[in-house]
Amino acid sequence: MLGRLANKNVVRNGRVAGARSASKRSFHASSQVKASKSAYTVIDHTYDAIVVGAGGAGLRAALGLTEAGLKTACISKLFPTRSHTVAAQGGINAAIGNAHADDWRWHSYDTVKGSDWLGDQDAIQYMCREAPATIIELEHYGLPFSRNEDGTIYQRAFGGQSTEFGNGGQARRCCAAADRTGHAMLHTLYGQSLRHDCKFFIEFFVMDLLMQDGACVGVIAMCMEDGSIHRFRAKNTVLATGGYGRAFFSCTSAHTCTGDGNAMVTRAGLPCQDLEFVQFHPTGIYGAGCLITEGARGEGGILLNSQGERYMERYAPNAKDLASRDVVSRASTIEIREGRGCGPEKDHVLLDLSHLDPELLEERLPGISETAAIFAGVDVRKDPIPVLPTVHYNMGGIPTNYHGEVLTKDGDNPDKVIPGLFAAGEAACVSVHGANRLGANSLLDIVVFGRACAKRIASINKPGDKIPELAPDAGEFSVANLDKIRYANGTHETAAVRLAMQKTMQSNCAVFRTGEVLQEGCDKIMDVFKMHKDIKTTDRSLVWNTDLIETLELQNLMTQAVQTMFSAESRKESRGAHAREDYPDRHDEEWIKHTLSWMDPETGAVKIDYRPVHENPLDSEMPQVPPKKRTY
């Protein structure tokens, strides 16, 4: 497989976009690829910074980098406005005080409590303190927030939010654009990115990081339109590739949510953090998995069991239906397990909005009214929606500090920075969400830390700084893997292996867990891992080869499924979204620590270690929040 380096302009989906390219030279061919049946066109590009992913975090990072004058490439396997941020419905939290007196410190307290004290309090302070300015910035960019009668930004109630450090009742802190806030945000940020002349490489699938001497010096990607290979050389790389919800059978995530960035980090020999914490959203549509926003309950919707009882009053007497998501999901699961589920199989609960004013539904919840009609056949003005806890969000991911710099543990140093590598959004674990994310903190997270990555990069690098040269064979392993999968003629088809993985995760790593079930899950997921090493593909082409791309995505999902299962088995307590029936209590003395997991991509062997939680805020502006019993 002797590649060719072409001195040509950047190809963006077949169209010229313009960028610097490397001079022509030979691509080294080693023993691992020289026996290949094909040659691959390899094109080099050079940028000051690269962003992988064009959701909210990626676009905000790209926007900030181009604003700073850095020549920036944003690489995405999707058209940017199809990124999964578009599916976020409810809103974005910020203590701007349009509904009542509010304080970012109260927001910080709620976030620490919501994280079940696994969140890093320095990062939480940074995020919540930056939140009000972030909302104003988005408004100035043109995000069409819903409005109060006086013209101020509308704020709705959301789960886990309070005033006066939990003593003042339900907060209305969630800034919303009806129930399509993510859609509005994504289009706004994409427009701003184009305005600042960010270079987009659309429908390019990034395969791996390019690492040299412990530093990230770029990425290697495949153009899905023509199969050409592209090496992007840069001093700084930001991973904003989203979560890996599709490792589970039933989830609210798009089919593209395959955790590609997390897998790249794993293959680079770096750890992922806290993967055992997987959020189940209480209200996925029964049978379809589509999300019904928490904003539906924020506007007054209530959960009912088969007896017509508003059961959350028993589990969370104060917050009721607006308790934290892990609390509500467990309550719904208990209702079903104890025989109070709805329907012929008694296997779901109901979300009732029929008592709400139809005008409110039309103005504030038009999207979910339509979604319920399409996917559940329900007119929300008349009938309740059948719902079930559904995998929704990954609290874990690539460990970073609050600047977005990727971290690893090196001997006694738990916070060693990896030069040139950043992460933001659901792919990252900053960790502001800890063991459980509060609703409407995710859109805040992606914007605040996407911007933080850009600010940090701009502070340590200037336009025109020298960019490290690539080794002649940089990325060759990725091309060899691509070629191997392209011509794979094993026993198991990609769809069958993916289904086996998803069903194993759904049954053995669910809302409630036990040591026995998790150990069985570890054995079963390793069996599936062996299946994926004996994969079969049928399409040998390079042009829009979905068989090839889906198999690469399966590889990525598998790295996280394995690490998630082993991380969950190792944590012998219940905290946030990780609820173990054999260890029902939280054990702060032993387990206020982040799980780190490394995986050998060849054997699937997982190594587990831990690093401390940052229990102190950045400065004296925010009081430290000591652990206590978490009740709502």
C-alpha positions as CSV (number, residue, x, y, z in Angstrom):
1,M,0.0,0.0,0.0
2,L,2.2,2.8,-1.2
3,G,0.3,6.1,-0.7
4,R,0.7,9.2,-2.8
5,L,1.0,12.7,-1.2
6,A,-0.7,15.1,-3.6
7,N,-0.1,18.8,-3.5
8,K,-3.7,19.8,-4.0
9,N,-6.3,22.0,-2.4
10,V,-8.5,20.6,0.4
11,V,-11.5,18.7,-1.0
12,R,-14.7,19.3,0.9
13,N,-17.3,16.8,-0.2
14,G,-16.0,17.1,-3.7
15,R,-15.6,20.9,-3.7
16,V,-12.5,23.1,-3.3
17,A,-12.3,24.8,0.1
18,G,-8.7,26.0,0.0
19,A,-5.9,25.2,2.6
20,R,-2.2,24.7,2.9
21,S,-1.0,21.2,1.8
22,A,2.3,19.4,2.2
23,S,4.8,19.0,-0.6
24,K,4.8,15.7,-2.6
25,R,6.7,12.8,-1.1
26,S,6.4,9.1,-0.7
27,F,4.3,7.5,2.1
28,H,6.4,4.9,3.9
29,A,5.1,1.3,3.5
30,S,6.0,-1.1,6.3
31,S,5.5,-4.9,6.6
32,Q,2.0,-4.4,8.1
33,V,0.6,-2.9,4.9
34,K,2.9,-3.7,2.0
35,A,0.9,-6.9,1.1
36,S,-2.3,-4.9,0.6
37,K,-4.4,-5.3,-2.5
38,S,-4.9,-1.5,-2.8
39,A,-3.0,1.7,-2.9
40,Y,-4.6,4.7,-1.1
41,T,-4.3,8.3,-2.0
42,V,-2.9,10.2,1.0
43,I,-3.2,14.0,1.2
44,D,-1.5,16.1,3.8
45,H,-2.9,19.3,5.3
46,T,-1.4,21.7,7.8
47,Y,-3.4,23.9,10.2
48,D,-2.7,25.7,13.4
49,A,-5.6,23.8,15.1
50,I,-8.0,21.0,14.2
51,V,-11.4,20.4,15.7
52,V,-12.9,16.9,15.2
53,G,-16.7,17.1,15.4
54,A,-19.1,19.8,14.4
55,G,-21.8,19.7,17.2
56,G,-22.1,22.5,19.7
57,A,-18.8,21.9,21.4
58,G,-16.9,21.5,18.1
59,L,-18.4,24.6,16.5
60,R,-17.9,26.8,19.5
61,A,-14.2,25.6,19.7
62,A,-13.8,26.2,15.9
63,L,-15.4,29.6,16.2
64,G,-13.2,30.7,19.0
65,L,-10.0,29.5,17.3
66,T,-10.8,31.3,14.0
67,E,-11.7,34.4,16.0
68,A,-8.2,34.3,17.5
69,G,-6.7,34.2,14.0
70,L,-5.6,30.6,14.1
71,K,-6.0,28.7,10.8
72,T,-8.5,26.1,11.8
73,A,-10.0,22.9,10.2
74,C,-13.3,21.5,11.5
75,I,-13.6,17.8,10.5
76,S,-17.0,16.1,10.7
77,K,-18.5,12.8,9.5
78,L,-21.8,14.6,9.3
79,F,-23.0,17.9,7.9
80,P,-22.7,20.2,10.9
81,T,-26.4,20.9,11.4
82,R,-27.0,17.1,11.5
83,S,-24.8,16.7,14.6
84,H,-26.6,15.3,17.6
85,T,-26.7,18.7,19.4
86,V,-29.7,19.3,17.1
87,A,-31.7,16.8,19.2
88,A,-31.3,18.6,22.5
89,Q,-34.7,19.9,23.4
90,G,-35.2,21.4,26.9
91,G,-32.7,24.3,27.2
92,I,-29.5,25.6,28.8
93,N,-29.0,26.4,32.4
94,A,-27.8,29.8,33.6
95,A,-28.5,31.9,36.6
96,I,-29.5,35.1,34.7
97,G,-32.5,35.7,37.1
98,N,-35.2,36.5,34.6
99,A,-37.8,34.3,36.5
100,H,-36.7,35.1,40.1
101,A,-33.6,36.2,42.0
102,D,-30.8,33.7,41.2
103,D,-27.1,33.2,41.8
104,W,-24.5,31.1,39.9
105,R,-23.3,29.7,43.3
106,W,-26.8,28.2,43.8
107,H,-26.4,26.6,40.3
108,S,-23.0,25.3,41.3
109,Y,-24.4,23.8,44.5
110,D,-27.2,22.0,42.5
111,T,-24.6,20.7,40.0
112,V,-22.3,19.3,42.7
113,K,-25.3,17.7,44.5
114,G,-26.6,16.4,41.1
115,S,-23.2,14.9,40.4
116,D,-23.5,12.9,43.7
117,W,-20.2,14.6,44.7
118,L,-18.2,13.0,41.9
119,G,-18.0,16.3,40.0
120,D,-14.8,18.4,40.1
121,Q,-15.8,21.5,42.0
122,D,-13.2,23.7,40.2
123,A,-14.7,22.8,36.8
124,I,-18.2,23.2,38.1
125,Q,-17.4,26.7,39.5
126,Y,-15.9,27.7,36.1
127,M,-18.9,26.4,34.2
128,C,-21.6,27.9,36.3
129,R,-19.8,31.3,36.7
130,E,-19.4,31.5,33.0
131,A,-23.0,30.5,32.3
132,P,-24.8,34.0,32.4
133,A,-22.2,35.5,30.0
134,T,-22.5,32.5,27.8
135,I,-26.3,33.1,27.4
136,I,-25.7,36.7,26.5
137,E,-23.1,35.7,24.0
138,L,-25.4,33.2,22.3
139,E,-28.2,35.8,22.2
140,H,-25.8,38.2,20.5
141,Y,-24.9,35.5,18.0
142,G,-28.6,35.3,17.1
143,L,-30.0,32.3,19.1
144,P,-33.8,32.8,19.0
145,F,-34.6,32.2,22.7
146,S,-38.3,32.1,23.7
147,R,-39.3,35.4,25.4
148,N,-41.2,36.6,28.4
149,E,-43.8,39.3,27.9
150,D,-41.3,41.9,28.9
151,G,-38.9,40.7,26.2
152,T,-36.4,39.0,28.5
153,I,-35.2,35.4,27.8
154,Y,-37.8,32.8,29.0
155,Q,-36.6,30.4,31.7
156,R,-38.4,27.2,32.7
157,A,-38.1,24.8,35.6
158,F,-35.9,21.8,35.2
159,G,-34.9,18.8,37.3
160,G,-32.5,19.1,40.2
161,Q,-32.5,22.9,40.2
162,S,-33.1,24.9,43.4
163,T,-32.4,28.3,44.9
164,E,-30.6,29.3,48.1
165,F,-28.3,26.2,48.2
166,G,-31.3,23.8,48.1
167,N,-33.3,25.7,50.7
168,G,-35.4,28.0,48.5
169,G,-37.6,25.6,46.4
170,Q,-37.7,24.9,42.7
171,A,-35.6,27.2,40.4
172,R,-36.5,28.3,36.9
173,R,-33.0,28.5,35.5
174,C,-33.3,26.8,32.1
175,C,-33.2,29.2,29.1
176,A,-35.2,27.7,26.3
177,A,-36.0,28.1,22.6
178,A,-39.4,26.4,22.8
179,D,-38.4,22.7,22.9
180,R,-35.8,22.9,20.1
181,T,-33.0,24.7,21.9
182,G,-30.2,22.4,20.6
183,H,-31.5,22.9,17.0
184,A,-31.5,26.7,17.4
185,M,-28.0,26.6,19.0
186,L,-26.5,24.4,16.4
187,H,-27.7,26.5,13.5
188,T,-26.6,29.7,15.2
189,L,-23.1,28.4,15.9
190,Y,-22.7,27.0,12.4
191,G,-23.6,30.4,10.9
192,Q,-21.1,32.2,13.2
193,S,-18.4,29.7,12.2
194,L,-18.9,30.3,8.5
195,R,-18.9,34.0,9.2
196,H,-15.4,33.6,10.7
197,D,-14.1,31.6,7.7
198,C,-13.5,28.3,9.5
199,K,-12.6,25.6,7.0
200,F,-14.9,22.6,7.1
201,F,-14.1,19.0,6.0
202,I,-17.6,17.5,5.8
203,E,-18.3,13.8,5.6
204,F,-14.7,13.0,6.5
205,F,-14.4,10.1,9.0
206,V,-11.5,10.6,11.4
207,M,-9.9,7.3,12.2
208,D,-7.1,8.0,14.7
209,L,-4.9,10.5,16.5
210,L,-1.4,11.1,15.2
211,M,0.8,10.8,18.3
212,Q,4.6,11.5,18.4
213,D,6.7,11.5,21.6
214,G,3.7,11.6,23.8
215,A,2.1,14.6,22.1
216,C,-0.8,14.8,19.6
217,V,0.3,16.3,16.3
218,G,-2.9,15.8,14.3
219,V,-5.4,13.2,13.0
220,I,-5.8,10.9,10.1
221,A,-9.2,10.7,8.3
222,M,-10.9,9.2,5.3
223,C,-13.0,11.2,2.9
224,M,-16.2,9.1,2.6
225,E,-17.0,10.4,-0.8
226,D,-13.9,9.1,-2.7
227,G,-12.0,7.0,-0.1
228,S,-8.9,9.2,-0.1
229,I,-6.9,9.3,3.1
230,H,-6.1,12.7,4.7
231,R,-3.5,13.4,7.3
232,F,-4.1,16.7,9.2
233,R,-1.0,18.1,10.9
234,A,-1.6,20.6,13.7
235,K,-0.1,21.8,16.9
236,N,-3.4,21.4,18.7
237,T,-6.4,19.0,18.2
238,V,-9.8,19.3,19.9
239,L,-12.0,16.2,20.1
240,A,-15.7,17.0,20.2
241,T,-17.1,13.8,18.9
242,G,-20.0,13.2,21.3
243,G,-21.1,10.2,23.3
244,Y,-21.5,6.5,22.7
245,G,-25.2,5.9,23.4
246,R,-25.4,3.4,20.5
247,A,-23.5,0.9,22.6
248,F,-26.9,0.2,24.1
249,F,-30.0,-1.4,22.5
250,S,-32.5,1.4,23.5
251,C,-31.2,4.9,23.5
252,T,-32.2,8.5,22.6
253,S,-28.9,8.9,20.6
254,A,-28.6,9.1,16.9
255,H,-27.1,6.2,15.1
256,T,-23.9,8.3,14.6
257,C,-23.3,8.5,18.4
258,T,-20.5,5.9,18.4
259,G,-17.9,7.6,20.6
260,D,-15.2,7.9,18.0
261,G,-13.0,10.3,19.9
262,N,-13.0,8.2,23.1
263,A,-11.9,5.2,20.9
264,M,-9.1,7.2,19.3
265,V,-7.8,8.1,22.8
266,T,-8.0,4.5,23.8
267,R,-6.1,3.3,20.8
268,A,-3.5,6.0,21.6
269,G,-2.8,4.3,24.9
270,L,-4.6,7.0,27.0
271,P,-7.4,6.4,29.6
272,C,-11.1,7.1,29.6
273,Q,-12.7,8.2,32.8
274,D,-15.9,7.3,34.7
275,L,-17.5,5.3,31.9
276,E,-19.6,3.3,34.3
277,F,-21.9,6.4,34.7
278,V,-24.5,6.1,32.0
279,Q,-27.5,8.3,32.3
280,F,-31.0,6.8,31.7
281,H,-33.4,9.6,30.8
282,P,-36.8,8.9,32.5
283,T,-38.9,9.7,29.5
284,G,-37.9,8.0,26.3
285,I,-41.0,7.0,24.2
286,Y,-41.8,3.4,24.9
287,G,-40.8,1.1,22.0
288,A,-39.1,3.9,20.0
289,G,-36.6,5.4,22.4
290,C,-37.2,8.9,21.1
291,L,-36.6,11.6,23.7
292,I,-39.4,13.5,25.5
293,T,-37.7,16.5,27.0
294,E,-37.6,17.1,30.8
295,G,-39.0,20.4,29.8
296,A,-42.4,18.6,29.5
297,R,-42.3,18.0,33.3
298,G,-40.8,21.5,33.8
299,E,-43.9,22.9,32.2
300,G,-46.2,20.9,34.5
301,G,-46.3,17.3,33.0
302,I,-46.6,14.5,35.6
303,L,-45.6,10.8,35.6
304,L,-48.3,8.2,36.4
305,N,-48.4,4.5,37.1
306,S,-51.1,2.0,36.1
307,Q,-53.2,3.1,39.2
308,G,-53.2,6.7,38.0
309,E,-51.0,7.6,40.9
310,R,-48.4,10.5,40.6
311,Y,-45.8,8.2,42.1
312,M,-42.9,10.6,42.2
313,E,-44.5,12.2,45.3
314,R,-43.4,9.0,47.2
315,Y,-39.8,9.0,46.0
316,A,-39.1,12.8,46.0
317,P,-41.6,14.6,48.2
318,N,-40.2,18.0,47.5
319,A,-39.0,18.0,43.8
320,K,-41.5,15.3,42.7
321,D,-41.3,14.9,38.9
322,L,-38.4,17.3,38.8
323,A,-36.0,15.3,40.9
324,S,-32.7,14.4,39.4
325,R,-32.8,12.1,36.4
326,D,-31.2,9.1,38.1
327,V,-33.7,9.4,40.9
328,V,-36.7,9.5,38.5
329,S,-35.4,6.7,36.3
330,R,-34.9,4.4,39.3
331,A,-38.4,5.3,40.6
332,S,-40.0,4.4,37.3
333,T,-38.1,1.2,37.1
334,I,-39.2,0.2,40.6
335,E,-42.8,1.0,39.7
336,I,-42.6,-1.4,36.7
337,R,-40.7,-4.1,38.7
338,E,-43.3,-4.0,41.5
339,G,-46.2,-4.5,39.0
340,R,-47.5,-1.0,38.7
341,G,-46.4,-0.6,35.1
342,C,-48.8,0.3,32.3
343,G,-50.0,-1.5,29.1
344,P,-50.7,-5.2,28.5
345,E,-47.1,-6.1,29.5
346,K,-47.1,-3.6,32.4
347,D,-43.6,-2.6,31.2
348,H,-43.8,1.2,31.0
349,V,-45.2,4.3,32.8
350,L,-47.2,7.3,31.5
351,L,-46.3,11.0,31.1
352,D,-49.4,13.1,31.2
353,L,-49.6,16.6,29.7
354,S,-53.4,16.6,29.0
355,H,-54.1,18.9,31.9
356,L,-51.9,21.7,30.4
357,D,-53.3,24.6,28.4
358,P,-53.2,23.7,24.6
359,E,-51.8,27.1,23.9
360,L,-48.9,26.4,26.2
361,L,-48.3,23.1,24.5
362,E,-48.2,24.8,21.1
363,E,-45.9,27.6,22.2
364,R,-43.5,25.8,24.6
365,L,-43.6,22.2,23.6
366,P,-44.5,22.0,19.9
367,G,-41.7,19.5,19.0
368,I,-42.5,16.9,21.6
369,S,-46.2,17.2,20.8
370,E,-45.3,16.2,17.2
371,T,-42.9,13.5,18.3
372,A,-45.5,11.9,20.5
373,A,-48.0,11.9,17.7
374,I,-45.5,10.3,15.2
375,F,-43.8,7.7,17.4
376,A,-46.5,6.9,20.0
377,G,-49.7,7.8,18.1
378,V,-50.7,10.1,21.0
379,D,-52.4,13.4,21.0
380,V,-50.8,15.0,24.1
381,R,-53.8,17.3,24.6
382,K,-56.0,14.3,25.3
383,D,-53.9,11.2,26.2
384,P,-50.7,10.4,28.2
385,I,-47.5,9.4,26.5
386,P,-46.1,5.9,27.2
387,V,-42.5,6.3,28.4
388,L,-39.6,4.2,29.7
389,P,-36.1,5.1,31.1
390,T,-33.8,5.1,28.1
391,V,-30.0,5.5,27.7
392,H,-29.4,9.2,27.1
393,Y,-26.0,10.5,28.1
394,N,-22.5,9.4,29.0
395,M,-21.1,11.3,32.0
396,G,-17.8,9.6,31.5
397,G,-15.4,10.2,28.6
398,I,-11.9,11.6,28.0
399,P,-10.5,13.1,31.2
400,T,-9.7,16.8,31.0
401,N,-9.2,19.8,33.2
402,Y,-11.4,22.9,33.0
403,H,-9.2,24.3,30.2
404,G,-10.2,21.3,28.1
405,E,-6.6,19.8,28.2
406,V,-6.6,16.0,28.1
407,L,-5.2,14.4,31.1
408,T,-3.6,11.0,32.1
409,K,-2.2,9.6,35.3
410,D,1.5,9.3,35.3
411,G,3.0,7.7,38.5
412,D,2.0,10.0,41.4
413,N,0.8,12.8,39.0
414,P,-3.0,12.2,38.4
415,D,-3.3,15.4,36.2
416,K,-0.6,15.0,33.6
417,V,-1.5,17.1,30.5
418,I,-1.1,15.5,27.1
419,P,0.5,18.2,24.9
420,G,-1.6,19.2,21.9
421,L,-4.7,17.3,22.8
422,F,-8.0,18.8,24.0
423,A,-11.6,17.5,24.4
424,A,-15.0,19.1,25.0
425,G,-18.6,18.2,25.1
426,E,-20.0,14.7,25.8
427,A,-16.8,13.1,24.6
428,A,-15.0,14.8,27.5
429,C,-15.1,14.2,31.2
430,V,-14.2,17.6,32.7
431,S,-15.9,16.4,35.2
432,V,-18.8,18.8,35.7
433,H,-21.4,16.0,35.7
434,G,-19.7,13.5,38.0
435,A,-22.0,10.5,38.5
436,N,-25.2,12.1,37.2
437,R,-25.8,15.1,34.8
438,L,-28.5,17.6,35.6
439,G,-30.8,18.3,32.7
440,A,-29.9,21.5,30.7
441,N,-26.3,21.4,31.9
442,S,-25.2,19.6,28.7
443,L,-25.8,22.5,26.3
444,L,-24.0,24.7,28.8
445,D,-21.1,22.3,29.1
446,I,-20.6,22.1,25.3
447,V,-20.5,25.9,24.8
448,V,-18.5,26.8,27.9
449,F,-15.8,24.1,27.4
450,G,-15.7,24.4,23.6
451,R,-14.9,28.1,24.2
452,A,-12.4,27.2,27.0
453,C,-10.5,24.9,24.6
454,A,-10.2,27.8,22.1
455,K,-9.1,30.3,24.8
456,R,-6.5,28.0,26.1
457,I,-5.1,27.2,22.7
458,A,-5.0,30.8,21.7
459,S,-3.2,31.7,25.0
460,I,-0.3,29.2,24.3
461,N,-0.1,29.4,20.5
462,K,-0.1,32.2,18.0
463,P,-0.8,32.1,14.3
464,G,2.2,31.0,12.3
465,D,3.9,29.1,15.2
466,K,6.0,26.2,14.0
467,I,4.0,23.0,13.6
468,P,5.7,19.7,14.3
469,E,6.6,17.6,11.3
470,L,4.9,14.2,10.9
471,A,7.0,11.0,10.9
472,P,7.0,9.5,7.3
473,D,4.9,6.5,8.5
474,A,2.5,8.5,10.7
475,G,-1.0,7.0,10.5
476,E,0.1,3.9,8.7
477,F,-1.4,1.7,11.4
478,S,-4.8,3.3,10.8
479,V,-4.6,2.7,7.0
480,A,-3.6,-0.9,7.7
481,N,-6.7,-1.3,9.9
482,L,-8.9,0.3,7.3
483,D,-7.6,-2.1,4.7
484,K,-8.0,-5.1,6.9
485,I,-11.7,-4.2,7.6
486,R,-12.4,-3.4,4.0
487,Y,-11.3,-6.9,2.9
488,A,-12.5,-8.7,6.1
489,N,-14.0,-12.1,5.3
490,G,-14.6,-13.5,8.8
491,T,-17.6,-15.2,10.3
492,H,-19.8,-12.5,11.8
493,E,-21.5,-9.6,10.0
494,T,-21.3,-6.1,11.5
495,A,-25.0,-5.8,12.3
496,A,-25.1,-9.1,14.1
497,V,-22.0,-8.2,16.3
498,R,-23.4,-4.7,17.0
499,L,-26.8,-6.2,18.1
500,A,-25.1,-8.7,20.4
501,M,-23.1,-5.9,22.0
502,Q,-26.1,-3.7,22.4
503,K,-28.2,-6.4,24.0
504,T,-25.4,-7.3,26.4
505,M,-25.1,-3.7,27.5
506,Q,-28.8,-3.3,27.8
507,S,-29.3,-6.4,30.0
508,N,-26.1,-6.4,32.0
509,C,-25.4,-2.7,32.5
510,A,-28.9,-1.3,33.1
511,V,-30.6,1.1,35.6
512,F,-30.1,-1.4,38.4
513,R,-26.9,-3.5,38.6
514,T,-25.5,-6.4,40.8
515,G,-22.1,-7.9,41.0
516,E,-23.3,-11.2,39.6
517,V,-25.0,-9.5,36.6
518,L,-22.0,-7.3,35.9
519,Q,-19.5,-10.2,36.1
520,E,-21.7,-12.1,33.7
521,G,-21.7,-8.9,31.5
522,C,-17.9,-8.8,31.6
523,D,-17.8,-12.4,30.3
524,K,-20.5,-11.8,27.7
525,I,-19.0,-8.6,26.3
526,M,-15.6,-10.3,26.0
527,D,-17.3,-13.0,23.9
528,V,-18.7,-10.2,21.7
529,F,-15.3,-8.6,21.5
530,K,-13.9,-11.9,20.1
531,M,-16.8,-11.9,17.6
532,H,-15.8,-8.4,16.4
533,K,-12.3,-9.6,15.8
534,D,-13.8,-12.1,13.3
535,I,-15.8,-9.6,11.3
536,K,-17.1,-9.9,7.8
537,T,-17.7,-7.1,5.4
538,T,-19.0,-7.4,1.8
539,D,-18.5,-4.0,0.2
540,R,-14.9,-3.6,-1.1
541,S,-15.3,-0.2,-2.6
542,L,-14.2,3.2,-1.2
543,V,-17.0,5.4,-2.4
544,W,-19.7,5.8,0.2
545,N,-18.9,2.4,1.7
546,T,-21.4,2.4,4.6
547,D,-20.4,-1.2,5.4
548,L,-16.9,-0.1,6.0
549,I,-17.8,3.0,8.1
550,E,-20.3,1.1,10.2
551,T,-17.6,-1.5,11.0
552,L,-15.1,1.2,12.0
553,E,-17.8,2.7,14.2
554,L,-18.5,-0.7,15.7
555,Q,-14.8,-1.0,16.6
556,N,-15.1,2.4,18.3
557,L,-18.3,1.4,20.2
558,M,-16.7,-1.9,21.3
559,T,-13.8,-0.1,23.1
560,Q,-16.3,1.8,25.2
561,A,-18.7,-1.1,25.8
562,V,-15.9,-3.2,27.3
563,Q,-14.5,-0.4,29.4
564,T,-18.0,0.6,30.7
565,M,-18.8,-3.0,31.8
566,F,-15.5,-3.5,33.6
567,S,-15.6,-0.1,35.2
568,A,-19.1,-0.7,36.5
569,E,-18.1,-4.1,37.9
570,S,-15.1,-2.5,39.7
571,R,-17.1,0.2,41.5
572,K,-18.5,-1.4,44.7
573,E,-21.0,1.3,45.7
574,S,-24.1,3.1,44.4
575,R,-23.5,6.7,43.3
576,G,-25.6,8.7,40.8
577,A,-26.5,6.7,37.7
578,H,-24.5,3.7,39.0
579,A,-27.0,1.9,41.2
580,R,-25.9,-1.5,42.6
581,E,-28.4,-3.5,44.5
582,D,-25.6,-5.5,46.3
583,Y,-24.0,-2.2,47.3
584,P,-27.0,0.1,47.8
585,D,-25.2,2.9,49.7
586,R,-22.7,5.5,48.7
587,H,-19.2,5.0,50.3
588,D,-17.5,8.4,50.3
589,E,-14.5,7.4,52.3
590,E,-13.4,4.9,49.6
591,W,-15.2,5.9,46.4
592,I,-15.0,9.7,45.9
593,K,-12.6,9.1,43.1
594,H,-12.7,9.0,39.3
595,T,-12.3,5.6,37.5
596,L,-9.6,5.5,34.9
597,S,-9.7,2.7,32.3
598,W,-7.2,1.6,29.7
599,M,-8.0,-1.1,27.1
600,D,-5.7,-3.1,24.8
601,P,-7.4,-2.8,21.4
602,E,-6.0,-6.1,20.3
603,T,-6.9,-8.3,23.3
604,G,-9.7,-6.3,25.0
605,A,-7.8,-6.5,28.3
606,V,-8.9,-3.7,30.6
607,K,-6.7,-2.0,33.3
608,I,-8.5,0.0,36.0
609,D,-7.0,2.7,38.1
610,Y,-8.3,5.8,39.9
611,R,-7.5,9.5,40.2
612,P,-8.8,12.0,42.9
613,V,-11.9,14.2,42.5
614,H,-11.1,17.9,42.8
615,E,-13.2,18.6,45.9
616,N,-12.2,22.3,46.2
617,P,-13.5,25.2,44.0
618,L,-11.2,27.4,42.0
619,D,-11.3,30.3,44.5
620,S,-13.1,31.8,47.5
621,E,-16.0,33.1,45.3
622,M,-17.7,29.8,45.6
623,P,-18.1,27.9,49.0
624,Q,-16.9,24.3,49.0
625,V,-19.8,21.9,49.0
626,P,-19.2,19.0,51.4
627,P,-20.8,15.6,50.8
628,K,-24.1,14.9,52.4
629,K,-27.1,12.6,51.8
630,R,-28.7,13.5,48.4
631,T,-32.5,13.9,48.7
632,Y,-35.1,15.7,46.6
